[in-house]
């Protein structure tokens, strides 16, 4: 009997100590009851909790928080910037007007019409990695076939994004394009054949070699130039043929010569190139 009384007293003393340490009434405040709902109303509580806004900058279960706003726009801008850097490799053939390849202006709009049922994005992507599948009428199948290996998928997407974003409206055609792409022809001055050879080797020798290739042979070009157009000297003909190549397409060859040499070279450099050609 005494043992039971002692145990009861010890239990009461312990409880008093606990209540004193917790501040008595404060303990009751901390013990928040768990809410309960009648059976069948649980989904309403779940929906209400999901509808509550997430703290600023914190991701939700179905998306990102305010800290991620504008991410898509930033990604697109970065792709376009990367694409612009990569497209520098393509500008020699895809310039302001048709040249060795279709003109850059309007390329994105035209891509949307090239293959029925194919979006502009899909067409451009495939045209880059499989250029032989989509050779535009009037142009040769000369585009390199290794871009699918040279560029990563991200870089290909960047090129496509740049073309679609920056190529703008339809490219001018015919005489209007030639007028915009080249300055008014001027009578060439006497040039330096040695410098002309260096310039010719950089940009022209790939198509104009010792024999006919993609373009007429360099050998004898000067002599033939003197007979191409009645009343036009060899120098005048060669100058026009370089800055306005579509005006003088030699029979048996395609109109594939780049149309931007009038912008790429000044009159002194053009005279040097012509002087070199006349020596061959």
C-alpha positions as CSV (number, residue, x, y, z in Angstrom):
1,X,0.0,0.0,0.0
2,X,2.8,2.4,0.9
3,X,4.6,1.5,-2.4
4,X,1.5,2.5,-4.5
5,X,1.1,5.8,-2.7
6,X,4.8,6.6,-3.3
7,X,4.5,5.9,-7.0
8,X,1.4,8.0,-7.4
9,X,3.1,10.9,-5.6
10,X,6.1,10.6,-7.9
11,X,3.9,10.7,-11.0
12,X,2.1,13.8,-9.8
13,X,5.4,15.6,-9.0
14,X,6.7,14.8,-12.5
15,X,3.6,16.1,-14.2
16,X,3.8,19.4,-12.2
17,X,7.4,19.9,-13.3
18,X,6.5,19.4,-17.0
19,X,3.6,21.8,-16.8
20,X,5.8,24.4,-15.0
21,X,8.5,24.2,-17.7
22,X,6.1,24.6,-20.6
23,X,4.2,27.5,-19.1
24,X,1.0,25.6,-18.5
25,X,-1.4,27.4,-20.9
26,X,1.3,27.8,-23.6
27,X,1.4,24.0,-24.0
28,X,-2.3,24.0,-24.9
29,X,-1.7,26.7,-27.5
30,X,1.0,24.7,-29.2
31,X,-1.1,21.6,-29.5
32,X,-3.2,22.5,-32.6
33,X,-5.8,19.9,-33.4
34,X,-5.6,18.1,-36.8
35,X,-8.6,19.3,-39.0
36,X,-10.9,16.6,-40.1
37,X,-13.6,16.6,-42.8
38,X,-16.6,14.4,-43.3
39,X,-16.0,11.5,-45.6
40,X,-16.1,12.6,-49.3
41,X,-14.9,16.2,-48.7
42,X,-11.2,15.5,-48.7
43,X,-10.7,16.6,-52.4
44,X,-12.0,20.0,-51.6
45,X,-9.3,20.5,-49.1
46,X,-6.6,19.3,-51.5
47,X,-7.8,21.6,-54.2
48,X,-7.9,24.6,-51.8
49,X,-4.3,23.9,-50.8
50,X,-3.1,23.6,-54.4
51,X,-4.8,26.9,-55.3
52,X,-2.7,28.8,-52.6
53,X,0.1,30.8,-54.3
54,X,3.6,29.6,-53.8
55,X,6.2,31.8,-52.1
56,X,8.1,34.2,-54.3
57,X,10.9,32.4,-56.2
58,X,9.8,29.0,-55.1
59,X,8.8,26.3,-57.6
60,X,5.3,24.9,-57.6
61,X,4.2,21.3,-58.4
62,X,3.0,22.4,-61.9
63,X,5.6,24.9,-63.0
64,X,8.2,27.4,-61.8
65,X,7.9,30.2,-59.4
66,X,8.5,33.9,-60.1
67,X,12.2,33.4,-60.0
68,X,12.0,31.7,-63.4
69,X,9.9,34.3,-65.2
70,X,11.1,35.2,-68.7
71,X,13.3,32.0,-69.0
72,X,11.9,31.0,-72.4
73,X,12.5,34.5,-73.9
74,X,16.1,34.4,-72.6
75,X,16.7,31.0,-74.1
76,X,15.4,32.1,-77.5
77,X,17.6,35.2,-77.5
78,X,20.7,33.1,-76.6
79,X,19.9,30.7,-79.4
80,X,19.6,33.5,-81.9
81,X,22.9,35.0,-80.8
82,X,24.6,31.7,-81.1
83,X,23.0,31.1,-84.5
84,X,24.3,34.5,-85.7
85,X,27.8,33.5,-84.8
86,X,27.5,30.1,-86.6
87,X,25.9,31.6,-89.7
88,X,29.0,33.5,-90.5
89,X,30.2,30.3,-92.1
90,X,27.2,30.3,-94.4
91,X,27.3,34.0,-95.6
92,X,29.6,33.4,-98.6
93,X,26.8,31.4,-100.3
94,X,23.7,32.9,-98.5
95,X,24.1,36.6,-98.8
96,X,21.8,39.6,-99.4
97,X,20.9,38.3,-102.9
98,X,20.9,34.9,-104.5
99,X,24.5,33.6,-105.1
100,X,25.9,30.1,-104.8
101,X,22.9,29.4,-102.6
102,X,19.5,31.1,-102.0
103,X,19.5,34.6,-100.5
104,X,19.3,35.0,-96.7
105,X,16.5,37.6,-96.8
106,X,13.2,35.9,-96.8
107,X,14.7,32.4,-96.2
108,X,12.5,31.7,-93.1
109,X,9.3,32.6,-94.9
110,X,10.2,30.6,-98.0
111,X,11.1,27.6,-95.8
112,X,7.5,27.4,-94.6
113,X,6.4,26.7,-98.2
114,X,9.1,24.4,-99.5
115,X,7.7,21.0,-98.4
116,X,3.9,20.5,-98.0
117,X,3.1,19.5,-94.4
118,X,6.6,20.4,-93.1
119,X,7.1,23.4,-90.8
120,X,9.7,26.0,-91.6
121,X,11.7,24.8,-88.5
122,X,11.7,21.2,-89.7
123,X,12.5,22.1,-93.3
124,X,15.5,24.3,-92.3
125,X,16.8,21.6,-89.9
126,X,16.7,18.9,-92.6
127,X,18.0,21.2,-95.3
128,X,21.1,21.8,-93.2
129,X,21.8,18.2,-92.2
130,X,20.6,16.6,-95.5
131,X,21.0,19.3,-98.1
132,X,20.8,17.0,-101.1
133,X,17.2,16.2,-100.1
134,X,16.0,19.8,-100.7
135,X,18.0,21.4,-103.5
136,X,16.2,24.6,-104.4
137,X,15.4,24.9,-108.1
138,X,18.0,26.9,-110.0
139,X,20.8,26.1,-107.6
140,X,23.5,23.3,-107.6
141,X,23.8,20.6,-105.0
142,X,27.0,22.2,-103.6
143,X,26.1,22.6,-99.9
144,X,28.5,20.7,-97.6
145,X,27.1,17.4,-96.4
146,X,28.8,17.2,-93.0
147,X,26.9,19.9,-91.0
148,X,25.0,17.2,-89.2
149,X,28.3,16.0,-87.8
150,X,29.9,19.4,-87.5
151,X,27.2,21.0,-85.4
152,X,25.5,19.7,-82.2
153,X,21.7,19.6,-82.0
154,X,21.8,22.8,-79.9
155,X,23.8,24.5,-82.6
156,X,21.5,23.3,-85.3
157,X,18.5,24.7,-83.4
158,X,20.4,28.0,-83.0
159,X,21.0,28.3,-86.7
160,X,17.3,27.6,-87.4
161,X,16.3,30.1,-84.7
162,X,18.6,32.8,-86.2
163,X,17.3,32.2,-89.8
164,X,13.6,32.4,-88.7
165,X,14.2,35.5,-86.5
166,X,16.5,37.5,-88.7
167,X,16.0,36.6,-92.3
168,X,13.0,39.0,-92.6
169,X,10.8,39.4,-95.7
170,X,11.1,38.1,-99.2
171,X,14.3,38.6,-101.0
172,X,14.4,40.9,-104.0
173,X,14.6,39.0,-107.3
174,X,16.0,39.5,-110.8
175,X,17.4,42.9,-111.8
176,X,16.3,44.5,-108.5
177,X,18.5,42.1,-106.6
178,X,21.5,42.7,-108.7
179,X,21.1,46.5,-108.4
180,X,20.9,46.2,-104.6
181,X,23.8,43.7,-104.3
182,X,26.4,45.5,-106.5
183,X,27.4,49.1,-107.0
184,X,27.2,50.9,-110.3
185,X,29.9,49.5,-112.6
186,X,32.9,51.6,-113.1
187,X,35.7,51.4,-115.7
188,X,38.4,49.3,-114.2
189,X,41.8,50.8,-113.6
190,X,45.2,49.1,-114.4
191,X,45.8,46.5,-111.6
192,X,48.4,44.5,-109.9
193,X,48.4,40.9,-111.2
194,X,50.4,39.6,-108.2
195,X,47.8,40.9,-105.7
196,X,45.1,39.8,-108.1
197,X,46.4,36.2,-108.0
198,X,46.3,36.2,-104.2
199,X,42.7,37.4,-104.2
200,X,41.7,35.0,-107.0
201,X,43.2,32.0,-105.1
202,X,41.2,32.9,-102.0
203,X,37.7,33.0,-103.6
204,X,37.7,32.1,-107.3
205,X,40.1,29.2,-107.9
206,X,37.6,26.6,-106.5
207,X,35.3,27.1,-109.5
208,X,37.8,28.5,-112.1
209,X,40.7,26.1,-112.5
210,X,42.9,25.1,-115.3
211,X,40.0,23.4,-117.0
212,X,36.2,23.9,-116.9
213,X,34.6,23.0,-113.6
214,X,31.7,24.7,-111.7
215,X,32.7,27.8,-113.8
216,X,34.6,28.4,-117.0
217,X,38.4,27.7,-116.9
218,X,40.8,30.4,-115.9
219,X,43.1,29.4,-118.8
220,X,42.2,31.6,-121.7
221,X,39.6,33.5,-119.8
222,X,41.0,36.9,-120.7
223,X,41.0,36.1,-124.5
224,X,37.5,34.9,-124.4
225,X,36.3,37.9,-122.4
226,X,37.3,40.2,-125.3
227,X,34.8,38.3,-127.6
228,X,31.8,37.9,-125.2
229,X,29.9,41.2,-125.7
230,X,30.3,43.2,-128.9
231,X,31.7,46.7,-128.2
232,X,32.9,45.7,-124.7
233,X,36.6,45.3,-123.9
234,X,37.9,42.3,-122.0
235,X,38.5,44.5,-118.9
236,X,35.0,45.9,-119.0
237,X,33.4,42.5,-119.5
238,X,35.4,40.9,-116.7
239,X,34.5,43.7,-114.3
240,X,30.8,43.4,-115.1
241,X,31.0,39.6,-114.9
242,X,32.4,39.8,-111.4
243,X,30.1,42.4,-109.9
244,X,27.0,41.4,-111.9
245,X,27.5,37.7,-112.7
246,X,23.9,37.0,-113.5
247,X,24.1,39.4,-116.5
248,X,26.7,37.3,-118.2
249,X,26.2,33.6,-117.5
250,X,28.3,31.6,-120.0
251,X,26.4,29.0,-121.9
252,X,26.7,25.5,-120.3
253,X,27.2,26.8,-116.8
254,X,24.8,27.6,-113.9
255,X,24.1,31.0,-112.4
256,X,25.9,30.0,-109.2
257,X,28.6,32.7,-108.9
258,X,28.2,34.7,-105.7
259,X,26.6,38.1,-106.2
260,X,28.4,40.0,-103.4
261,X,31.8,40.5,-104.9
262,X,31.0,44.1,-105.7
263,X,30.6,44.7,-102.0
264,X,33.4,42.4,-100.9
265,X,36.1,44.0,-103.1
266,X,36.8,47.6,-103.8
267,X,37.7,48.9,-107.3
268,X,41.4,48.6,-106.7
269,X,41.0,44.9,-105.8
270,X,38.7,44.3,-108.7
271,X,41.3,45.8,-111.0
272,X,44.0,43.5,-109.5
273,X,41.9,40.4,-110.1
274,X,41.1,41.4,-113.7
275,X,44.8,42.1,-114.3
276,X,45.7,38.6,-113.1
277,X,43.0,37.0,-115.3
278,X,44.3,38.8,-118.3
279,X,47.7,37.2,-117.8
280,X,46.4,33.6,-117.9
